[in-house]
Amino acid sequence: MKYEYALLDGRILKLALSNKQSKRLGAIISVVFEEQLPDDIDKELLNNGFIAPTNKAVGYEYQLTDKGIDEKNRLATLAGLNIKYQSERRKDALRKEEAEEKKTIVSEI
């Protein structure tokens, strides 16, 4: 669902994310950059399984779960962004290599 807002200069601003989705994506990005989250946001992300406490015992330190990474990628894609951890990039590269190896094995048979 796209949201459109009229700007003062007459232009139309089109957004791909709702306010709730934008707020969730911002909170998830805060977790990526290890920033402190407001209580209402971290409870929503925890309850939905997007984040989990880290092993560190200090303050509001969370990490994204696999579900949280999927949600980050989904919302970022809707917003036209490509935000990935280095570990995600490595996994993508490994998957690509494995797919190429399978193609090679099949073509040799």
C-alpha positions as CSV (number, residue, x, y, z in Angstrom):
1,M,0.0,0.0,0.0
2,K,1.4,3.4,-1.0
3,Y,0.8,6.5,0.9
4,E,0.8,9.9,-0.7
5,Y,1.2,13.3,0.9
6,A,0.9,16.7,-0.7
7,L,3.9,19.0,0.0
8,L,3.6,22.7,0.5
9,D,5.3,23.3,-2.9
10,G,2.6,21.3,-4.7
11,R,4.6,18.1,-5.2
12,I,3.4,14.7,-4.1
13,L,5.5,12.7,-1.7
14,K,4.9,8.9,-2.2
15,L,5.9,6.5,0.5
16,A,6.0,2.7,0.2
17,L,5.9,2.1,4.0
18,S,3.1,2.9,6.5
19,N,4.0,4.9,9.6
20,K,4.0,1.6,11.6
21,Q,6.3,-0.1,9.1
22,S,8.6,3.0,9.0
23,K,8.8,3.0,12.8
24,R,9.6,-0.7,12.9
25,L,12.3,-0.4,10.2
26,G,13.9,2.5,12.1
27,A,13.9,0.5,15.3
28,I,15.4,-2.6,13.6
29,I,18.1,-0.4,12.1
30,S,18.8,1.0,15.6
31,V,19.4,-2.6,16.7
32,V,21.8,-3.1,13.7
33,F,23.8,-0.1,14.9
34,E,23.6,-1.1,18.6
35,E,21.7,2.0,19.7
36,Q,19.3,2.1,22.7
37,L,15.6,1.6,21.9
38,P,12.6,3.2,23.6
39,D,10.7,0.8,25.9
40,D,7.6,0.7,23.7
41,I,9.6,-0.2,20.6
42,D,11.7,-2.9,22.1
43,K,8.7,-4.6,23.7
44,E,7.0,-4.8,20.3
45,L,10.1,-6.1,18.6
46,L,10.7,-8.7,21.4
47,N,7.0,-9.8,21.4
48,N,7.1,-10.4,17.7
49,G,10.4,-12.3,17.8
50,F,12.4,-9.8,15.8
51,I,15.0,-9.2,18.4
52,A,16.6,-11.1,21.4
53,P,18.8,-9.9,24.2
54,T,22.5,-10.4,23.7
55,N,24.8,-12.2,26.1
56,K,25.9,-8.8,27.3
57,A,24.4,-7.9,30.7
58,V,24.5,-4.1,30.2
59,G,21.4,-2.0,29.3
60,Y,19.3,-2.5,26.2
61,E,21.6,-4.5,24.1
62,Y,19.7,-6.6,21.5
63,Q,20.5,-8.6,18.4
64,L,18.3,-9.4,15.4
65,T,16.9,-12.9,15.2
66,D,16.6,-14.7,11.9
67,K,12.9,-13.5,11.8
68,G,14.2,-9.9,12.5
69,I,16.7,-10.1,9.6
70,D,13.9,-11.3,7.3
71,E,11.7,-8.4,8.5
72,K,14.5,-5.9,8.0
73,N,15.1,-7.2,4.5
74,R,11.4,-7.1,3.7
75,L,10.8,-3.6,4.9
76,A,14.1,-2.3,3.4
77,T,13.1,-3.7,0.0
78,L,9.7,-2.1,0.2
79,A,11.4,1.2,1.0
80,G,13.8,0.8,-1.9
81,L,16.9,0.2,0.4
82,N,19.5,-2.6,0.5
83,I,20.8,-2.9,4.0
84,K,22.7,-6.0,4.8
85,Y,25.1,-7.3,7.4
86,Q,28.5,-8.5,6.1
87,S,27.5,-12.0,7.2
88,E,24.3,-11.8,5.0
89,R,26.5,-10.8,2.1
90,R,28.8,-13.8,2.7
91,K,25.8,-16.2,2.9
92,D,24.5,-14.8,-0.4
93,A,27.9,-15.3,-2.0
94,L,28.2,-18.9,-0.7
95,R,24.7,-19.7,-2.0
96,K,25.6,-18.3,-5.4
97,E,28.8,-20.4,-5.4
98,E,26.9,-23.5,-4.4
99,A,24.3,-22.9,-7.2
100,E,27.2,-22.5,-9.7
101,E,28.8,-25.8,-8.5
102,K,25.4,-27.6,-8.9
103,K,25.1,-26.3,-12.4
104,T,28.6,-27.5,-13.3
105,I,28.0,-31.0,-11.8
106,V,24.7,-31.3,-13.7
107,S,26.2,-30.1,-17.0
108,E,29.1,-32.7,-16.6
109,I,26.6,-35.6,-16.3
